[in-house]
Amino acid sequence: MHKTNVLLVILCSLQVFAQNSFDTKISKTQKLLNSVETGKHIFRQDIKLVSDGLLVYTFHQEDLKGKGKEITYRFSLSDIDQNTVRSITNKDLIKVQLLVAGKQKLIQVISDGGDKITYTNELSFYAKNSNNGNDIEQSIKALIPEAVALEEKRLSLNSYDDHLKWLSENITDVELSSKQVVQKLEIDSKYKGHLSFNQSTNVKSKSISKAYEFNLATLNPNALEYKISGDELIISIATRRGIKSIKYIENGVQKSYTDAVKIYAKSIINGKDLAKVLKAIIPLAEKTFNNHKPTITSASEMISFLNKNISEITTSEETLAQSLTLSKNVTTYKLVETHPDKTIDCEYQFNFADINANNIDYGTSKDRLFVILPVKKSVKFIRNYKDNEIQNYINSTKLYFNTIEDAIIAKKVLQDLVKLFEEKVNAQSYKFSSIDSSISDIKKHLSKVIIGEDTYDVFLELTDSATNTLKLTTVFSNLKKSKETILEFSPKDINIKNIGIVVSGKRVWTELNTKHLEKIIKMYVDGEIKPYTYKAIIEVKGIESARTIVDIFKNIKQ
């Protein structure tokens, strides 16, 4: 016989032996549970092992007139906190108390002839005297470690597929006293870990249909809990970081994304097994999902992937059409939102090098799933158009997706794009050759800037080659007024560490400050001499022009 088969036979034999030993000890405990009489009542008790570690404890109480009640408890000793098992004397009655670990209500209570089912976190056995109480206490304490060991060995699941198959077969319909719950777990083939969970609740003549779409890799195994109310035993598991990344559809209409899935269990054992398998499958799903992610390396492949997955997004009432195009360093992102009563046309222009890769993340807002692109230091470097009219610059924008898997992969793709563009921008540092060529290169980025009714005409010229004196002329005009401002300065007076890009509303300019903020820049306004200043402002059309001018001034050699 093969060594592996021999080992399996030995393990199975050991498990059977352990189960038989546990059965025998339960039988011995049963013999300790005698009828107990007090001044007013007679208590009869019975305990037996049903299956899979599930114990059924039946307690019958009868008064002196023969009137009685019977309560049945269904539970597993593996759930009991061993440190709480103790004998307690209350007047003429000795009880042995058992409490569930973590005060979770994992003991099913059946009363009223089976018509009433609730859950509790404690139960008690009754002893006829102190010696009997001590014997019961010691017997239960000895059984708990064995019950825990047996439960750990009960489910033999190893791989991700094993766990997934078990879940699909054991998430089933549940019959409750006041309603019927129909449940089905469906496995998606496109992405590993993607599941659709359908749940229909039927109460009398009313039915509510719920559907959840999510990826197991986004769930938090430490956020699993039992939610118990009346005869309902629900396993609730939430997402990592509490992000509402679970698509939720009610009666065929998409609602806001949610952060938890709730699964009804048909019994204590089923509920515990669901909790155990869910906790175990999440890290397996995460590993499997990551191993099956597409490999995307070039910028063109990245943009292609993004465009494929953002082209058309549907929500409950809207359709979002999106596209990304690259032109040198500038990315243009177009978004057309089609609502039942209107269409909104948006356009955003930005450089991926300005995006904070560490803060790119997925999230949701109502029924929209997105990946946010925030600018470094929250500066407003994203040009923004709405219905073809320029708006104020903004510090973030969002790409929208249909599935959480697309958003997760897109997050990594976008982070990689940022790195590529950062490297590209760093490699494009300006190479100085002469002051004349530098001024000529700056002029390429100077043109008429029109913002609404305001116009800025900007001119730069070298007026003195010996001192490298520059003349910067800015003519501002609108329907009400015009103003000409002339600044004269030399690049040697500029502090290269205090040159930057400034954005205000819809405007963007390059700002040059003198060394020590010394007021040595000569200024004229409409031909009149004004006080010297320490700042020169060069109005430009966009961030890239401002970035290039900053780079040139920083690299001018004196």
C-alpha positions in Angstrom: 0.0 0.0 0.0 1.2 3.5 -0.8 2.7 5.4 2.1 0.2 8.3 1.7 -2.7 5.9 1.7 -1.3 4.2 4.9 -1.0 7.6 6.5 -4.6 8.5 5.6 -5.8 5.2 7.0 -3.9 5.8 10.3 -5.3 9.4 10.6 -8.8 8.2 9.9 -8.5 5.5 12.5 -7.2 7.9 15.1 -10.1 10.3 14.4 -12.6 7.4 14.7 -10.9 6.4 17.9 -11.1 9.9 19.3 -14.8 10.2 18.3 -15.6 6.9 20.0 -13.7 8.0 23.1 -15.6 11.3 23.1 -18.9 9.4 22.8 -18.0 7.2 25.7 -17.2 10.2 27.9 -20.5 11.8 27.0 -22.3 8.6 28.1 -20.5 8.8 31.4 -21.5 12.5 31.8 -25.1 11.4 31.1 -25.0 9.1 34.1 -24.0 12.1 36.3 -27.2 14.0 35.3 -29.7 12.6 37.8 -33.2 13.8 38.7 -33.0 16.6 41.2 -35.6 17.5 43.7 -36.0 20.8 45.5 -38.7 22.1 47.8 -40.9 23.1 44.9 -39.7 21.4 41.7 -38.4 18.2 40.2 -35.8 18.5 37.4 -35.1 15.7 35.0 -32.2 15.9 32.6 -30.9 14.1 29.5 -27.9 14.7 27.3 -26.8 12.9 24.1 -24.5 13.3 21.2 -26.3 13.7 17.9 -23.6 14.3 15.3 -20.5 16.3 14.5 -20.0 17.3 18.1 -23.5 18.6 18.5 -25.1 17.8 21.9 -28.8 17.9 22.7 -29.6 18.6 26.4 -33.2 18.2 27.4 -34.3 19.7 30.6 -37.8 19.0 32.1 -39.1 20.9 35.1 -42.2 19.9 37.0 -43.8 21.5 40.1 -45.6 19.7 43.0 -48.9 19.9 41.1 -47.5 18.0 38.1 -47.4 21.1 35.9 -44.2 21.2 33.9 -42.2 22.5 31.0 -39.5 21.1 28.8 -36.6 22.9 27.2 -34.1 21.5 24.7 -30.7 23.0 24.2 -28.6 22.2 21.1 -24.9 23.2 21.4 -21.3 22.2 21.1 -18.9 21.9 24.0 -16.2 23.3 21.7 -17.9 26.7 22.1 -17.9 26.7 25.9 -15.3 28.7 27.8 -13.6 26.1 30.0 -12.8 28.7 32.6 -16.5 29.5 33.2 -17.6 26.0 34.0 -18.3 26.0 37.7 -20.7 24.8 40.4 -23.0 27.4 41.9 -25.3 27.0 44.9 -28.6 29.0 44.9 -30.7 28.3 48.0 -31.7 24.6 47.8 -30.4 24.1 44.2 -26.9 23.4 42.9 -26.2 24.3 39.3 -23.2 23.7 37.0 -22.9 26.8 34.8 -21.6 26.8 31.2 -21.0 30.0 29.3 -20.1 30.4 25.6 -16.7 31.9 24.9 -17.0 35.6 23.9 -20.6 35.6 25.2 -21.8 34.6 21.7 -25.3 33.2 21.5 -24.4 29.8 20.1 -26.7 27.7 22.2 -30.0 27.0 20.5 -33.0 26.9 22.8 -36.2 25.1 21.8 -39.3 25.4 23.9 -43.2 25.5 23.7 -43.1 22.0 22.1 -40.8 23.2 19.3 -42.8 26.2 18.4 -40.3 28.7 19.9 -36.6 28.8 19.0 -34.2 31.3 20.4 -30.5 31.5 21.1 -28.5 32.1 24.3 -25.0 32.2 25.5 -25.4 30.1 28.7 -27.0 27.0 30.1 -26.9 25.0 33.4 -26.9 21.4 34.5 -28.5 20.5 37.8 -26.8 18.5 40.6 -28.3 16.5 43.4 -25.6 17.5 45.8 -22.2 19.2 46.0 -20.2 16.0 45.1 -22.4 15.4 42.1 -22.0 19.1 41.1 -18.2 18.7 41.3 -18.2 15.5 39.3 -20.3 17.2 36.5 -18.0 20.2 36.5 -14.9 18.1 36.2 -16.4 15.9 33.5 -17.5 18.9 31.3 -14.1 20.6 31.7 -12.3 17.4 30.6 -14.6 17.1 27.5 -14.1 20.7 26.2 -10.5 20.3 24.9 -11.5 17.0 23.2 -14.5 18.7 21.6 -12.3 21.5 20.3 -9.8 19.0 18.9 -12.6 17.0 17.2 -14.1 20.1 15.6 -10.8 21.3 14.2 -10.4 17.9 12.4 -14.0 17.6 11.3 -13.7 19.6 8.0 -11.0 18.3 5.8 -10.6 21.2 3.3 -7.3 22.2 1.9 -7.3 24.1 -1.4 -9.2 27.3 -2.4 -11.4 25.1 -4.7 -12.2 22.7 -1.8 -13.4 25.6 0.4 -15.4 27.2 -2.5 -17.1 23.9 -3.4 -18.1 23.4 0.3 -19.6 26.9 0.5 -21.6 26.5 -2.6 -23.0 23.2 -1.3 -23.7 24.3 2.3 -25.2 27.7 1.9 -28.7 26.5 1.5 -32.3 27.5 2.1 -33.4 28.1 5.7 -36.9 27.6 7.1 -37.7 29.9 10.1 -40.8 30.3 12.1 -41.9 33.5 10.4 -40.2 33.3 7.0 -38.4 31.3 4.4 -35.0 32.3 3.2 -33.9 31.0 -0.2 -30.1 31.3 -0.7 -27.7 30.4 -3.5 -24.0 31.1 -4.1 -22.8 31.4 -7.7 -19.2 31.3 -8.8 -18.0 33.7 -11.5 -15.5 32.5 -14.0 -13.9 35.8 -15.1 -12.1 36.6 -11.8 -11.0 34.2 -9.1 -12.8 34.9 -5.9 -15.7 36.7 -7.5 -19.1 35.5 -6.1 -22.7 36.3 -6.6 -24.9 35.6 -3.6 -28.6 35.6 -4.1 -31.0 35.7 -1.2 -34.8 35.8 -1.3 -36.8 36.3 1.9 -40.5 35.2 1.8 -42.7 36.5 4.6 -46.4 35.6 4.2 -47.3 37.2 0.8 -44.3 39.5 0.7 -41.0 38.6 -1.0 -37.7 40.6 -1.0 -35.0 39.6 -3.4 -31.4 40.6 -2.6 -28.3 40.0 -4.7 -24.7 40.7 -3.6 -21.6 40.7 -5.9 -18.2 40.7 -4.3 -14.8 39.2 -4.2 -13.7 37.0 -1.3 -10.3 38.7 -1.3 -11.9 42.0 -0.2 -13.4 40.5 2.9 -11.9 40.8 6.4 -11.7 37.4 8.2 -11.4 39.3 11.5 -14.7 41.1 10.8 -16.8 37.9 10.9 -19.5 37.7 13.5 -22.7 36.0 14.5 -25.9 38.1 14.4 -28.6 36.3 16.3 -32.2 37.4 16.7 -35.0 35.1 17.8 -34.6 31.9 15.7 -32.4 33.6 13.2 -28.7 32.7 13.1 -26.8 34.9 10.7 -23.2 34.9 9.7 -22.1 38.5 8.9 -18.8 39.2 7.3 -17.5 42.7 6.5 -15.0 44.1 4.0 -11.5 45.2 4.7 -11.1 48.7 6.1 -14.9 48.9 6.0 -14.9 50.0 2.4 -18.3 49.6 0.8 -17.2 47.5 -2.1 -20.0 45.0 -2.3 -22.5 45.6 -5.1 -26.0 45.3 -3.7 -29.2 44.8 -5.8 -32.7 44.7 -4.2 -35.7 43.5 -6.2 -33.7 44.0 -9.4 -32.7 47.6 -8.7 -29.1 48.5 -7.9 -28.8 50.2 -4.5 -25.8 51.8 -2.8 -22.7 49.6 -2.3 -22.5 48.0 1.1 -19.8 46.7 3.4 -21.1 43.4 4.6 -22.8 40.2 3.5 -25.2 38.3 5.7 -25.8 34.6 5.3 -28.5 32.7 7.1 -27.4 29.4 8.8 -29.8 26.5 9.1 -28.3 25.2 12.4 -25.7 25.8 15.0 -23.3 23.4 13.3 -24.0 24.8 9.9 -23.4 28.3 11.2 -20.1 27.4 12.8 -18.9 25.6 9.8 -19.8 28.5 7.5 -17.8 30.9 9.8 -14.9 28.5 9.8 -14.8 28.0 6.1 -15.3 31.7 5.3 -12.4 32.7 7.6 -10.2 30.1 5.9 -11.1 30.8 2.3 -10.4 34.6 2.4 -6.6 34.4 2.5 -6.7 31.5 -0.1 -8.9 33.7 -2.3 -6.6 36.7 -2.0 -3.6 34.6 -3.0 -5.5 32.9 -5.9 -6.8 36.3 -7.1 -3.3 37.9 -7.0 -1.8 34.9 -8.9 -4.3 35.3 -11.7 -3.9 39.1 -12.2 -2.9 40.1 -15.7 0.7 41.2 -16.3 0.7 44.7 -17.7 4.1 46.5 -18.2 4.0 49.2 -20.8 2.1 52.5 -20.7 0.1 51.7 -23.8 -1.0 48.3 -22.4 -2.0 50.0 -19.1 -4.1 52.6 -20.9 -5.6 49.9 -23.1 -6.6 47.9 -20.0 -8.1 50.9 -18.4 -10.1 52.0 -21.4 -11.4 48.4 -21.9 -12.8 48.4 -18.3 -14.1 52.0 -18.1 -15.6 52.4 -21.5 -19.2 51.9 -20.3 -20.3 51.8 -16.7 -23.9 51.3 -15.7 -25.6 52.2 -12.4 -29.2 52.2 -11.3 -30.2 55.2 -13.4 -27.0 56.4 -15.2 -24.6 55.4 -17.9 -21.0 56.6 -17.7 -18.9 56.6 -20.9 -15.2 57.1 -20.2 -11.9 57.2 -22.1 -8.2 58.0 -21.5 -5.8 59.3 -24.1 -2.1 60.1 -23.8 -0.3 63.0 -25.5 3.3 63.4 -24.5 3.0 64.1 -20.7 -0.6 65.0 -20.7 -3.4 62.5 -20.1 -6.9 63.5 -21.1 -9.8 61.8 -19.3 -13.2 62.2 -20.8 -16.4 61.3 -18.9 -19.9 61.6 -20.3 -22.6 61.0 -17.7 -26.0 60.2 -19.2 -28.9 60.7 -16.7 -32.6 60.2 -17.4 -33.1 63.9 -17.8 -29.7 65.3 -18.9 -26.2 64.6 -20.1 -23.1 66.0 -18.5 -19.8 66.2 -20.5 -16.7 66.3 -18.4 -13.0 66.5 -19.4 -9.9 66.3 -17.2 -6.3 66.9 -18.1 -3.4 66.0 -15.9 0.1 64.5 -15.7 0.3 61.1 -14.0 3.6 62.3 -12.5 1.6 64.7 -10.3 -0.6 61.9 -8.9 0.1 60.6 -5.4 0.6 56.8 -6.1 0.4 56.0 -2.4 -3.1 57.5 -2.1 -4.6 55.9 -5.2 -7.4 53.7 -3.9 -10.8 52.2 -4.7 -14.0 53.2 -3.0 -17.7 53.8 -3.6 -20.2 56.6 -3.5 -23.8 55.4 -3.4 -24.1 53.1 -6.5 -20.8 54.1 -8.1 -17.5 52.2 -7.8 -14.4 54.2 -8.4 -10.7 54.5 -8.2 -9.6 58.0 -7.0 -6.5 59.8 -8.4 -5.4 62.4 -5.8 -2.7 65.0 -6.7 0.5 65.1 -4.5 0.2 67.4 -1.5 -3.4 68.0 -2.6 -2.4 70.8 -5.0 -4.9 71.6 -7.7 -3.1 70.4 -10.8 -6.0 68.8 -12.7 -7.5 70.9 -15.5 -11.3 70.6 -15.4 -13.9 71.2 -18.1 -17.7 70.8 -17.8 -19.9 70.9 -20.9 -16.8 72.4 -22.8 -16.5 75.3 -20.3 -13.3 75.5 -18.2 -13.9 75.1 -14.5 -11.6 75.7 -11.5 -8.5 73.4 -11.3 -9.1 70.4 -8.9 -6.8 68.2 -6.8 -8.4 64.8 -7.6 -10.5 62.9 -10.1 -12.1 59.5 -10.3 -12.3 56.6 -12.8 -15.5 54.5 -12.5 -15.7 50.7 -12.8 -18.3 47.9 -13.0 -16.6 45.3 -10.8 -14.5 45.4 -7.7 -11.8 43.2 -9.4 -11.4 45.7 -12.3 -11.0 48.5 -9.7 -8.4 46.5 -7.7 -6.3 45.7 -10.8 -6.7 49.3 -12.0 -5.4 50.6 -8.7 -2.1 48.8 -9.3 -2.0 49.7 -13.0 -2.5 53.4 -12.2 0.2 53.3 -9.5 2.5 51.8 -12.1 1.6 54.5 -14.6 2.5 57.2 -12.0 6.0 55.6 -11.6 6.5 55.5 -15.4 5.6 59.2 -15.8 7.7 60.2 -12.7 10.7 58.6 -14.4 9.8 60.2 -17.7 9.5 63.7 -16.1 12.8 63.3 -14.1 14.6 62.2 -17.3 13.4 65.4 -19.1 15.4 67.8 -17.0 16.3 70.9 -19.1 19.8 71.1 -20.6 21.1 74.7 -20.6 23.2 75.9 -23.5 22.8 79.7 -23.6 20.6 82.4 -22.2 19.3 83.1 -25.7 18.2 79.6 -26.3 16.6 79.4 -22.9 14.6 82.5 -23.5 13.6 81.1 -26.9 12.5 77.9 -25.3 10.4 79.8 -22.7 8.7 81.8 -25.4 7.4 78.6 -26.9 5.2 78.2 -23.9 4.0 81.8 -23.9 0.8 82.7 -25.7 -2.6 84.4 -25.3 -4.3 83.0 -22.3 -8.1 83.3 -22.3 -10.2 82.5 -19.2 -13.8 83.5 -19.6 -13.8 87.2 -20.5 -10.3 87.7 -19.2 -7.3 87.7 -21.5 -3.6 87.6 -20.7 -1.0 88.4 -23.4 2.5 87.5 -22.1 5.8 88.5 -23.8 9.4 87.8 -22.7 12.6 89.3 -24.2 16.2 89.6 -23.4 17.0 93.4 -23.3 20.6 93.4 -22.1 22.9 90.5 -23.0 25.7 91.8 -20.8 23.6 91.7 -17.7 21.1 89.1 -18.9 18.3 91.5 -18.1 14.8 90.1 -19.0 11.7 92.1 -19.7 8.4 90.4 -18.9 5.3 92.1 -20.3 1.8 91.0 -19.3 -1.2 92.7 -20.8 -4.5 91.9 -18.9 -7.8 92.8 -20.5 -11.5 92.2 -20.4 -14.7 94.0 -21.4 -14.3 96.6 -18.6 -10.6 97.4 -18.4 -7.0 96.6 -19.4 -3.7 96.8 -17.6 -0.1 96.4 -18.8 2.5 95.2 -16.3 6.2 95.2 -17.2 8.8 93.5 -14.9 12.6 93.8 -15.4 15.0 91.4 -13.7 17.9 89.1 -14.2 17.8 85.3 -13.8 20.8 85.5 -11.4 18.6 87.4 -8.9 16.0 84.5 -8.8 16.2 82.0 -6.0 16.0 78.7 -7.9 14.7 77.0 -4.7 11.7 79.4 -4.6 10.4 78.9 -8.1 7.1 77.1 -8.4 3.7 76.6 -10.0 0.7 78.4 -8.6 -2.9 77.6 -9.3 -5.8 79.9 -8.4 -9.3 79.0 -9.7 -9.0 78.6 -13.4 -5.6 80.3 -13.7 -2.1 78.8 -13.5 1.2 80.6 -13.5 4.9 80.2 -12.9 6.1 82.2 -9.9 9.7 83.5 -9.6 10.9 84.9 -6.3 14.2 86.7 -5.7 16.9 85.6 -3.3 16.0 86.5 0.2 12.8 88.0 -1.2 14.8 91.1 -1.9 12.7 93.8 -3.8 15.0 94.3 -6.8 12.5 93.6 -9.7 11.7 96.8 -11.4 8.0 97.2 -12.2 5.9 99.4 -14.5 2.1 99.5 -14.6 0.6 101.2 -17.6 3.8 103.0 -18.2 4.1 104.3 -14.6 7.0 103.3 -12.4 5.9 101.4 -9.4 7.8 100.2 -6.3 10.3 97.4 -6.7 9.0 93.9 -6.0 10.4 90.5 -5.2 8.0 88.4 -7.3 7.5 87.8 -11.1 4.5 86.0 -12.4 4.4 84.3 -15.8 0.8 83.5 -16.8 0.5 80.3 -18.9 -2.2 78.1 -20.4 -1.6 75.0 -18.4 0.4 73.0 -15.8 2.9 71.5 -18.4 3.9 74.9 -19.7 4.4 76.1 -16.1 6.4 73.0 -15.3 8.7 73.5 -18.3 9.3 77.2 -17.5 10.1 76.3 -13.9 12.6 73.7 -15.1 14.3 76.1 -17.5 14.8 78.9 -14.9 16.1 76.3 -12.4 18.8 75.2 -14.9 19.9 78.6 -16.4 23.6 78.9 -15.7 24.9 82.4 -14.8 
